[in-house]
């Protein structure tokens, strides 16, 4: 089921602010970038499951507004006050917020088991997929399956337009760093 989270939106920005406890997630965290950029982190999906020396980390770290340091050959966010946070934990905060919004929207009690299908980029390695599964576990989500983002887009299109029989669906997922193509028959 696809749901509108709030105000007709289906997305929540993957920004987390560690300026307070508990962390702030989504649009509010994104707005805090202007005043507290060193405590607002994003791009966990670009870091999850990678080593610190990975070229993607090394190419991006000088452009991020937050600090990324090495810990046990892993990239971690340094949000100040001797607080370091793994990408899996940042991702879990976003997933926890999505879970909370979905439970509220669907009027499901918070103590019920929450199951979900989670999307990942087509290029994700096994380590990146495992990092995503770890983040979901931290967020209290039982993952039924991981599917690629282009396939999820095709399913969403079919669901929205009630077109699953006798159709070929081509999805071009042009993202911030990659372009993925899926064909569903």
C-alpha positions as CSV (number, residue, x, y, z in Angstrom):
1,X,0.0,0.0,0.0
2,X,1.3,3.5,-0.9
3,X,0.3,6.2,1.5
4,X,0.5,9.9,1.6
5,X,2.5,10.8,4.7
6,X,1.1,14.2,5.3
7,X,-0.1,17.2,3.3
8,X,-0.2,15.0,0.2
9,X,3.5,14.1,0.3
10,X,4.8,10.6,-0.1
11,X,8.4,11.4,0.9
12,X,10.3,12.5,4.0
13,X,13.7,14.1,3.5
14,X,16.5,11.8,4.8
15,X,17.9,14.4,7.1
16,X,18.6,13.9,10.8
17,X,19.5,16.7,13.3
18,X,21.4,15.7,16.4
19,X,21.0,19.1,18.0
20,X,18.7,17.6,20.6
21,X,17.6,14.2,22.0
22,X,15.7,12.6,20.5
23,X,17.0,13.5,17.1
24,X,14.8,15.5,14.7
25,X,14.0,13.9,11.3
26,X,12.8,15.1,8.0
27,X,11.9,18.6,6.8
28,X,12.4,20.2,10.2
29,X,16.0,18.7,10.3
30,X,16.6,19.9,6.8
31,X,15.6,23.5,7.8
32,X,18.0,23.4,10.7
33,X,20.9,23.1,8.1
34,X,20.9,26.9,7.9
35,X,21.8,27.3,11.6
36,X,23.2,24.0,12.8
37,X,24.8,22.4,9.7
38,X,27.4,20.5,11.7
39,X,24.7,18.7,13.7
40,X,22.5,17.9,10.7
41,X,23.5,14.8,8.7
42,X,22.2,13.2,5.5
43,X,23.4,10.9,2.7
44,X,23.5,7.8,5.0
45,X,22.4,5.8,2.0
46,X,25.6,6.9,0.2
47,X,27.7,5.8,3.2
48,X,26.0,2.7,4.5
49,X,27.9,-0.6,4.2
50,X,31.1,1.1,2.8
51,X,34.6,1.3,4.2
52,X,36.0,4.8,5.0
53,X,38.6,4.4,2.2
54,X,35.9,3.8,-0.4
55,X,36.2,6.2,-3.3
56,X,32.5,7.4,-2.9
57,X,33.3,8.5,0.7
58,X,36.6,10.1,-0.2
59,X,35.1,12.0,-3.1
60,X,32.2,13.4,-1.1
61,X,33.6,14.0,2.4
62,X,35.1,17.4,1.5
63,X,31.7,18.6,0.1
64,X,29.4,17.5,3.0
65,X,28.4,20.1,5.5
66,X,29.0,17.6,8.4
67,X,32.1,15.9,9.6
68,X,32.9,12.3,8.6
69,X,35.7,10.5,10.4
70,X,37.1,7.0,10.4
71,X,36.4,4.5,13.1
72,X,37.4,0.9,12.6
73,X,37.7,1.5,8.8
74,X,34.1,2.7,8.7
75,X,32.8,6.2,8.0
76,X,31.0,7.7,11.0
77,X,29.3,11.0,11.5
78,X,31.0,13.3,14.0
79,X,28.2,15.6,15.3
80,X,30.3,17.1,18.1
81,X,30.3,16.6,21.9
82,X,32.3,13.4,21.4
83,X,29.3,11.9,19.7
84,X,29.9,9.7,16.6
85,X,27.1,8.0,14.7
86,X,27.2,5.2,12.2
87,X,25.3,5.5,8.9
88,X,23.1,2.6,10.0
89,X,21.9,4.5,13.0
90,X,21.1,7.6,10.9
91,X,19.2,5.5,8.5
92,X,17.3,3.9,11.4
93,X,16.2,7.3,12.6
94,X,14.7,8.0,9.2
95,X,13.1,4.5,9.0
96,X,11.7,5.0,12.6
97,X,10.1,8.3,11.6
98,X,8.5,6.7,8.5
99,X,7.3,3.8,10.6
100,X,5.7,6.3,13.1
101,X,4.0,8.2,10.3
102,X,2.7,5.1,8.6
103,X,1.3,3.7,11.9
104,X,-0.4,7.0,12.6
105,X,-1.8,7.3,9.1
106,X,-3.0,3.7,9.0
107,X,-4.3,3.9,12.6
108,X,-2.3,0.9,13.8
109,X,-1.2,0.7,17.5
110,X,2.5,1.4,17.9
111,X,3.1,-1.9,19.8
112,X,2.1,-4.0,16.8
113,X,4.8,-5.7,14.8
114,X,5.7,-3.6,11.8
115,X,6.6,-5.3,8.6
116,X,7.8,-3.6,5.4
117,X,9.4,-4.0,2.0
118,X,12.3,-1.7,1.8
119,X,13.8,-0.3,-1.4
120,X,17.5,-0.1,-2.2
121,X,19.4,1.3,-5.2
122,X,20.0,-1.2,-7.9
123,X,23.8,-1.0,-7.5
124,X,23.9,-1.8,-3.7
125,X,26.4,-4.4,-2.7
126,X,25.6,-7.2,-0.3
127,X,27.3,-5.1,2.5
128,X,25.1,-2.1,1.7
129,X,22.0,-4.3,1.7
130,X,23.1,-5.7,5.1
131,X,23.6,-2.2,6.4
132,X,20.0,-1.4,5.3
133,X,18.7,-4.5,7.0
134,X,20.6,-3.6,10.2
135,X,19.1,-0.1,10.1
136,X,15.6,-1.5,9.8
137,X,16.2,-3.8,12.7
138,X,17.4,-0.9,14.9
139,X,14.2,0.9,13.9
140,X,12.0,-2.0,14.9
141,X,11.0,-3.0,11.4
142,X,10.7,-6.6,10.2
143,X,11.9,-6.6,6.6
144,X,9.9,-8.9,4.4
145,X,12.0,-8.1,1.4
146,X,14.5,-5.7,-0.2
147,X,13.7,-4.7,-3.7
148,X,15.4,-2.3,-6.1
149,X,14.1,1.3,-6.3
150,X,13.3,1.1,-10.1
151,X,11.3,-2.1,-9.5
152,X,9.4,-0.4,-6.7
153,X,8.7,2.6,-9.0
154,X,7.3,0.2,-11.6
155,X,5.1,-1.5,-9.0
156,X,3.9,1.9,-7.7
157,X,3.0,3.0,-11.2
158,X,1.1,-0.2,-11.8
159,X,-0.7,0.2,-8.5
160,X,-1.6,3.8,-9.1
161,X,-2.9,3.1,-12.6
162,X,-4.3,-0.4,-12.0
163,X,-2.1,-1.7,-14.9
164,X,-0.6,-5.0,-14.2
165,X,-2.1,-7.1,-17.1
166,X,-0.7,-7.0,-20.6
167,X,1.5,-4.0,-20.1
168,X,5.2,-3.4,-20.3
169,X,6.3,-0.8,-17.8
170,X,9.6,0.9,-18.4
171,X,11.0,2.9,-15.4
172,X,13.9,5.4,-15.7
173,X,15.0,6.2,-12.2
174,X,17.2,9.3,-12.6
175,X,18.6,10.0,-9.2
176,X,21.3,12.2,-7.7
177,X,24.1,9.8,-8.5
178,X,22.9,7.1,-10.8
179,X,20.4,6.3,-13.6
180,X,18.6,3.0,-13.3
181,X,16.3,1.4,-15.8
182,X,13.8,-1.4,-15.1
183,X,11.4,-3.2,-17.4
184,X,8.4,-5.1,-16.0
185,X,6.2,-7.3,-18.2
